[in-house]
Every structure is written in C-alpha cells, then in structure tokens.
C-alpha cells in the first residue's frame, strides 16, 4: 500500500518558470514532511522540510505548502534554473516510531529547459 | 567531514551468489538506515541500526537479507543467493541522533545477471 502519492511523474519547465510538485498522504499520524533532491548517480539530499504546525515554509527559491485538512503538501521552485533539473522525492514520517522511518513518494523527474 | 560512503558503487552478481554492500556513516553518526530503490520507484525503508543493534527491520525481506552495524567498521547489508528481482540501487543514510535528518550516501547499484 503506497502511503505517499506524488505527481506528476515528470515535469518540463522553462527557465525562470515555477515548478510545482504535489504529494498526498494517507496516514494522519505523519508529522514530518521532507523533500529530497536527487541527481543522477547520487544519493538523495535533503532540500527542505516542514512539520504540520505551519502551512508554509520558504528557503530561498524553494517553498513547501502544507494543507493538513486535505492531507496534501507541495513543493514550489520559483525562478527554476537548468541546475534544478533532477528527480525530486517527497517523503513523510511519524515521530512516535522513535526515528525517522521515511516513506517516500515515487519521484518527479524535473527538466528545466534553457 | 566526509559524507556517507558506500562501496562498491556498482556490483554485478550472478543468480545464487552473495552480495555484500558496505556503508560508512558520517563521522559522529551512530544511526544507520538502509533503503532500496527499484527502477522508476521511490526509496523504500529496509532497516534501521544503531551500533551493534538492529532497531527496526520491518522493511527487510525475511529471507536472504541481513544487516549488521558492528562496534568497529562499516554497516553491512548482506544478500544471500541473489535473484534478478534484487537488482536495485541500495542507499545507506546516517544521522547523528535518532530523529535527526538523514544524510544519504551515493548508493550501490546491484545488478543480478
């Protein structure tokens, strides 16, 4: 059973545009929602993360929007650049397991065209 | 501070052989996680270890797979009698504290012929 659904599977955005990736989760016990960026041949790297006590978190050009009632969260990349071309994974975990048992979405392959 | 190191980066095995994947966590990190990534899929949790202890192995297949994190040396993920379905990228992550951010290694890409 997939607990975190991610869309779209792939995305092409013009340089300077806004990239938007969406995730939906089922388990209401999740309380930590990170986004990871993965370049080909590399491991995932934490990009930005949010907890459900806030509805939005911004770090530079990257913003997470969180909708607790809808059980959805999204990543917005403003002023997208070719260097942002990578695969992005959303994830979720719940604190009371004692560690971050991350459940990942299936990934979105982003291509930013020059 | 070197990142998480994994070796080998690529491993080719024939069906029935054993695969040993190694992970050296970041300096000062005593928590290690293993994930498996099948082609075109997200990462799936396999096992969480602290030094000399397996804390949670709920994502690891019951047979043929084992993991350890000894007092000295790297964490090892061992797959016995590999089958084609074991072909995947295996990622290790480490964290300094139990609920801290996980830092991922570059992965080991296992191909079973």
Contacts between the chains, C-beta under 8 A, distances in Angstrom:
chain1	res1	chain2	res2	distance
A	4	B	42	7.8
A	6	B	42	7.5
A	34	B	101	7.8
A	36	B	104	7.8
A	41	B	106	7.1
A	42	B	106	5.6
A	42	B	107	7.8
A	43	B	4	7.3
A	43	B	91	5.4
A	43	B	93	7.7
A	43	B	104	3.4
A	43	B	105	5.2
A	43	B	106	5.0
A	43	B	107	5.4
A	44	B	43	6.9
A	44	B	91	7.3
A	44	B	104	4.9
A	45	B	104	6.8
A	46	B	101	5.6
A	46	B	102	7.6
A	46	B	103	7.6
A	49	B	101	7.7
A	89	B	42	5.6
A	89	B	43	7.0
A	91	B	42	8.0
A	95	B	99	6.6
A	97	B	56	7.5
A	98	B	55	7.6
A	98	B	98	6.1
A	98	B	99	7.4
A	99	B	31	7.0
A	99	B	48	5.6
A	99	B	55	6.9
A	99	B	56	7.2
A	99	B	98	4.9
A	99	B	99	6.0
A	100	B	95	7.3
A	100	B	99	5.9
A	100	B	100	7.6
A	100	B	101	7.8
A	100	B	102	6.0
A	101	B	45	5.6
A	101	B	48	7.1
A	101	B	56	6.8
A	102	B	33	8.0
A	102	B	35	7.8
A	102	B	43	7.4
A	102	B	45	6.3
A	102	B	102	6.9
A	103	B	45	7.2
A	104	B	35	7.9
A	104	B	42	3.6
A	104	B	43	4.6
A	104	B	44	7.1
A	105	B	42	5.4
A	106	B	40	7.5
A	106	B	41	5.7
A	106	B	42	4.7
A	107	B	40	7.9
A	107	B	41	7.6
A	107	B	42	5.4
